[in-house]
Amino acid sequence: MAIESVQSTKERNSIRFIAGIMAYWEALVSFLKDQPLDATSYLSSFVDESYDIIQSNPWTGVSTPLFIYLARVGALGRQRETIQKLNLSSLALDAEEQIQANLIKKAREIETVLLGYRIPPLEKIEQTHDIQTPVIHLQKTAQIFRLTALLELYLSFPELFTPCARESSRSECDSSYRLEISRPLKMLSLATGILTIISTLPLDSGANVILCLPLIVAGSALQSSSPASASQKVGLFDELANIHNEQGIHEHWRSFVRERLKNIHRLVGLASVLRALEVVERTWFRADVQRIAGQQGMSGSFVHWTNVMVDERLETIFG
């Protein structure tokens, strides 16, 4: 190999390494600071993983693009929350509707990208030479962050579960969206799916150190909703979805989230990990009180962890 080629490869790897670091921190900061969606535009050239071999990154594993998308999800969520909290006059309602429609449009675009994202295959990933963190762990981490970005997007934009436009006929909608499963149960299923993948990673895997945010997002979504009553006609998918809503299942996964966050704290020793657990615990408390008070009902409303974080002044970099 020519000296120029070696230097070029080293330069590219160095740039990708730095891009991974920036994407990781952009993803974390996006949930703490209001910023425009194009704040990560300087990283746009790194969403393409068409190069031959992927070198693992300590911050983003083998999927730097997912962290760029997650940063955009966080930015969109904060923008929507800000708009919803504004006390607008009737004259400004039309402007608000236009802004909301634009945010939903952008959210759909990110959803499409995330749904179409494919985890890099083994043959495209350079070996880690780390017994505790083999490539398969990095692939699972990529899967976890892809689903986490989707879940967070759905928590902020629950209307994405009904993607068909009003003018579209029912037959034009994708069949997967015709399942009459409530929004909370869909999000519960997604959350327990994320936690199931995390549970397959050994406690001593190096991948655990970057899983704080997925544990917050998936863990905070472990909220009860109203199951279908015995008098209602339910199909197989409704029945399977309701399994995730059983109290015993909730307690199992909540205990799992507590223990995994405590394990991460033992690994990295950062106080922010314990604060993450506090955010999750307080989200559960609010959701449980809401359920007991009968406020949730069939509305499909979730207590969003970001609101709890802000209200309780628990903001920090969870990583």
C-alpha positions as CSV (number, residue, x, y, z in Angstrom):
1,M,0.0,0.0,0.0
2,A,1.3,3.4,-0.9
3,I,2.3,5.8,1.9
4,E,-0.3,8.3,0.7
5,S,-3.0,5.6,1.0
6,V,-1.9,4.7,4.5
7,Q,-2.0,8.4,5.5
8,S,-5.3,8.8,3.9
9,T,-6.8,5.8,5.7
10,K,-5.4,7.1,9.1
11,E,-6.8,10.5,8.4
12,R,-10.2,9.1,7.6
13,N,-10.3,6.9,10.6
14,S,-9.2,9.9,12.8
15,I,-12.0,12.0,11.4
16,R,-14.6,9.2,11.9
17,F,-13.4,8.8,15.4
18,I,-13.9,12.5,16.2
19,A,-17.2,12.5,14.4
20,G,-18.4,9.6,16.6
21,I,-17.4,11.6,19.8
22,M,-19.3,14.7,18.5
23,A,-22.4,12.6,17.5
24,Y,-22.5,11.0,20.9
25,W,-22.4,14.3,22.8
26,E,-24.8,15.9,20.4
27,A,-27.3,13.1,21.1
28,L,-27.0,13.6,24.9
29,V,-27.1,17.4,24.8
30,S,-30.2,17.5,22.5
31,F,-32.4,16.5,25.4
32,L,-31.0,19.3,27.6
33,K,-30.7,22.3,25.4
34,D,-33.0,23.9,22.9
35,Q,-31.4,24.0,19.4
36,P,-32.5,23.9,15.8
37,L,-32.8,20.7,13.9
38,D,-29.8,21.6,11.7
39,A,-27.5,21.9,14.7
40,T,-26.0,18.5,13.6
41,S,-25.8,19.4,9.9
42,Y,-22.0,19.5,10.2
43,L,-22.2,15.8,10.8
44,S,-24.4,15.0,7.9
45,S,-21.6,13.6,5.8
46,F,-21.2,10.8,8.4
47,V,-24.6,9.3,8.0
48,D,-23.4,7.4,5.0
49,E,-21.7,4.1,6.0
50,S,-20.9,3.0,2.4
51,Y,-17.2,2.6,3.1
52,D,-15.7,-0.9,3.2
53,I,-14.7,-1.5,6.8
54,I,-16.3,0.2,9.9
55,Q,-13.9,0.8,12.8
56,S,-15.6,0.7,16.1
57,N,-15.9,3.9,18.2
58,P,-15.8,3.9,22.0
59,W,-18.7,6.3,22.1
60,T,-21.0,5.2,19.2
61,G,-19.9,1.6,18.6
62,V,-20.5,0.8,14.9
63,S,-23.4,3.2,14.2
64,T,-22.4,6.8,14.4
65,P,-25.4,7.8,12.1
66,L,-27.9,6.5,14.8
67,F,-26.6,9.1,17.3
68,I,-26.9,11.8,14.7
69,Y,-30.5,10.8,14.2
70,L,-31.1,10.5,17.9
71,A,-29.8,14.1,18.4
72,R,-32.3,15.3,15.8
73,V,-35.1,13.4,17.7
74,G,-34.1,15.1,20.9
75,A,-34.1,18.5,19.2
76,L,-37.5,17.9,17.7
77,G,-39.0,16.8,21.0
78,R,-37.8,19.9,22.8
79,Q,-39.1,22.1,20.0
80,R,-42.5,20.5,20.2
81,E,-42.6,20.8,24.0
82,T,-41.7,24.5,23.9
83,I,-44.5,25.2,21.4
84,Q,-47.0,23.3,23.5
85,K,-46.1,25.3,26.6
86,L,-46.6,28.7,24.9
87,N,-49.7,30.6,25.9
88,L,-50.6,31.8,22.4
89,S,-53.4,34.2,21.6
90,S,-56.1,33.1,19.1
91,L,-54.4,35.1,16.4
92,A,-51.3,33.0,16.8
93,L,-53.1,29.6,16.7
94,D,-52.8,29.3,12.9
95,A,-49.1,29.9,13.2
96,E,-48.8,27.3,15.9
97,E,-50.7,24.7,13.8
98,Q,-48.3,25.4,10.9
99,I,-45.3,25.0,13.1
100,Q,-46.7,21.8,14.6
101,A,-47.4,20.4,11.1
102,N,-43.8,21.2,10.1
103,L,-42.5,19.4,13.2
104,I,-44.6,16.3,12.5
105,K,-43.4,16.3,8.9
106,K,-39.8,16.3,10.1
107,A,-40.5,13.6,12.6
108,R,-42.0,11.4,9.9
109,E,-38.9,11.9,7.8
110,I,-36.7,10.8,10.7
111,E,-39.0,7.9,11.4
112,T,-38.7,6.7,7.8
113,V,-34.9,6.9,8.0
114,L,-34.8,5.0,11.3
115,L,-37.2,2.3,10.1
116,G,-35.1,1.8,7.0
117,Y,-31.8,1.8,8.8
118,R,-29.8,-1.5,8.7
119,I,-27.3,-2.6,11.3
120,P,-23.8,-3.0,9.7
121,P,-23.1,-6.7,9.0
122,L,-20.2,-8.6,10.7
123,E,-18.1,-8.6,7.6
124,K,-18.1,-4.8,7.4
125,I,-17.0,-4.4,11.0
126,E,-13.4,-4.4,12.1
127,Q,-12.8,-6.7,15.1
128,T,-12.6,-5.0,18.5
129,H,-9.9,-7.3,19.9
130,D,-11.7,-6.9,23.2
131,I,-12.9,-10.2,24.8
132,Q,-15.5,-8.4,26.9
133,T,-16.9,-6.3,24.0
134,P,-16.9,-8.4,20.8
135,V,-18.5,-7.1,17.6
136,I,-21.8,-8.8,18.3
137,H,-22.2,-6.6,21.4
138,L,-21.7,-3.5,19.2
139,Q,-24.3,-4.8,16.8
140,K,-26.8,-5.2,19.6
141,T,-26.0,-1.7,20.9
142,A,-26.8,-0.3,17.5
143,Q,-30.1,-2.2,17.5
144,I,-30.8,-0.8,21.0
145,F,-30.1,2.8,19.9
146,R,-32.2,2.5,16.7
147,L,-35.2,1.3,18.7
148,T,-34.5,3.9,21.4
149,A,-34.6,6.7,18.8
150,L,-37.9,5.4,17.5
151,L,-39.4,5.1,21.0
152,E,-38.4,8.6,21.9
153,L,-39.8,9.9,18.6
154,Y,-43.1,8.2,19.3
155,L,-43.2,9.5,22.9
156,S,-42.9,13.1,21.5
157,F,-45.0,12.5,18.4
158,P,-47.6,9.8,19.2
159,E,-49.6,10.7,16.1
160,L,-46.9,8.9,14.1
161,F,-48.7,5.7,15.0
162,T,-51.4,6.8,12.6
163,P,-49.3,7.7,9.6
164,C,-52.1,7.7,7.0
165,A,-53.1,11.2,5.9
166,R,-56.8,12.1,6.2
167,E,-57.2,12.1,2.5
168,S,-55.8,8.6,2.1
169,S,-58.1,5.7,1.9
170,R,-58.0,2.9,4.6
171,S,-56.8,0.4,2.0
172,E,-53.7,2.6,1.2
173,C,-52.4,2.4,4.8
174,D,-49.8,-0.2,5.7
175,S,-51.5,-3.2,7.3
176,S,-49.2,-3.1,10.3
177,Y,-50.9,0.2,11.4
178,R,-54.4,-1.2,11.2
179,L,-53.9,-3.3,14.4
180,E,-56.2,-1.9,17.0
181,I,-53.6,-1.7,19.7
182,S,-53.5,1.4,21.9
183,R,-50.6,3.7,21.7
184,P,-49.4,3.0,25.2
185,L,-49.3,-0.7,24.6
186,K,-47.4,-0.2,21.4
187,M,-44.8,1.9,23.2
188,L,-44.7,-0.6,26.0
189,S,-43.9,-3.4,23.5
190,L,-41.2,-1.3,22.0
191,A,-39.7,-0.5,25.5
192,T,-39.7,-4.1,26.6
193,G,-38.1,-5.0,23.3
194,I,-35.2,-2.6,24.0
195,L,-34.8,-3.9,27.5
196,T,-34.9,-7.5,26.3
197,I,-31.9,-6.8,24.0
198,I,-30.0,-5.0,26.8
199,S,-30.6,-8.1,29.0
200,T,-28.7,-10.3,26.6
201,L,-25.5,-8.2,27.1
202,P,-23.3,-9.5,29.9
203,L,-22.9,-7.2,32.9
204,D,-19.2,-6.9,32.2
205,S,-19.6,-5.9,28.5
206,G,-18.0,-2.6,27.6
207,A,-21.2,-1.7,25.7
208,N,-23.0,-1.1,29.0
209,V,-21.2,2.2,29.6
210,I,-23.2,4.0,26.9
211,L,-26.6,2.5,27.7
212,C,-27.7,5.0,30.2
213,L,-29.9,7.0,27.8
214,P,-31.7,3.8,26.4
215,L,-32.4,2.7,29.9
216,I,-33.9,6.1,30.7
217,V,-36.1,6.1,27.6
218,A,-37.2,2.5,27.7
219,G,-37.4,2.3,31.5
220,S,-39.5,5.5,31.8
221,A,-42.0,4.0,29.3
222,L,-42.9,1.2,31.7
223,Q,-46.2,2.7,32.5
224,S,-49.6,0.9,32.9
225,S,-52.4,1.6,30.5
226,S,-56.0,0.4,30.4
227,P,-56.1,-3.2,29.0
228,A,-58.9,-4.4,26.8
229,S,-61.9,-5.5,28.9
230,A,-63.1,-9.1,28.8
231,S,-66.3,-7.9,26.9
232,Q,-64.2,-6.4,24.1
233,K,-63.3,-8.5,21.1
234,V,-59.5,-8.8,21.0
235,G,-57.3,-10.3,18.5
236,L,-54.0,-12.2,18.9
237,F,-51.9,-9.0,18.7
238,D,-54.0,-7.2,21.2
239,E,-53.6,-10.2,23.6
240,L,-49.9,-10.3,23.1
241,A,-49.6,-6.6,23.6
242,N,-51.6,-6.8,26.8
243,I,-49.0,-9.2,28.2
244,H,-46.6,-6.3,28.4
245,N,-49.1,-4.4,30.5
246,E,-49.4,-6.9,33.3
247,Q,-48.3,-5.7,36.6
248,G,-45.8,-8.6,37.2
249,I,-44.2,-7.8,33.8
250,H,-43.9,-4.2,34.7
251,E,-42.3,-4.9,38.1
252,H,-39.9,-7.4,36.4
253,W,-38.6,-4.8,33.9
254,R,-38.6,-1.9,36.4
255,S,-36.3,-4.0,38.7
256,F,-34.1,-4.8,35.7
257,V,-33.7,-1.1,34.8
258,R,-32.8,-0.3,38.4
259,E,-30.2,-3.0,38.6
260,R,-28.7,-2.2,35.2
261,L,-28.3,1.5,36.0
262,K,-26.7,0.6,39.3
263,N,-24.4,-1.7,37.5
264,I,-23.4,1.1,35.1
265,H,-22.8,3.3,38.1
266,R,-20.4,0.7,39.5
267,L,-18.6,0.6,36.1
268,V,-18.2,4.3,35.5
269,G,-18.7,5.8,38.9
270,L,-20.5,8.9,37.6
271,A,-23.2,10.6,39.7
272,S,-25.2,11.4,36.6
273,V,-26.1,7.7,36.3
274,L,-27.8,7.8,39.7
275,R,-29.6,10.9,38.7
276,A,-30.8,9.0,35.6
277,L,-32.3,6.4,37.9
278,E,-33.9,9.2,39.9
279,V,-35.5,10.6,36.7
280,V,-36.9,7.2,35.9
281,E,-38.2,6.5,39.4
282,R,-40.0,9.9,39.6
283,T,-41.5,9.3,36.1
284,W,-42.8,5.9,37.3
285,F,-44.2,7.6,40.5
286,R,-46.1,10.3,38.4
287,A,-47.4,7.7,36.0
288,D,-48.6,5.4,38.8
289,V,-50.3,8.3,40.6
290,Q,-52.0,9.4,37.3
291,R,-53.2,5.8,36.7
292,I,-54.6,5.4,40.2
293,A,-56.3,8.8,40.0
294,G,-58.0,7.6,36.8
295,Q,-56.6,10.4,34.7
296,Q,-55.0,8.3,32.0
297,G,-58.0,6.2,31.1
298,M,-57.9,5.2,27.4
299,S,-56.3,8.5,26.3
300,G,-53.0,6.8,25.7
301,S,-51.2,9.7,27.5
302,F,-47.7,9.0,28.8
303,V,-45.7,10.9,31.4
304,H,-42.6,11.9,29.4
305,W,-39.3,11.6,31.3
306,T,-38.0,14.9,29.8
307,N,-40.8,16.8,31.4
308,V,-40.1,15.1,34.8
309,M,-36.4,15.9,34.4
310,V,-37.1,19.6,33.8
311,D,-39.8,19.9,36.5
312,E,-37.6,18.2,39.1
313,R,-34.5,20.1,38.1
314,L,-32.6,16.9,37.4
315,E,-31.0,18.0,34.1
316,T,-27.5,16.6,33.5
317,I,-25.5,14.9,30.8
318,F,-26.5,11.3,31.1
319,G,-23.3,9.7,29.8
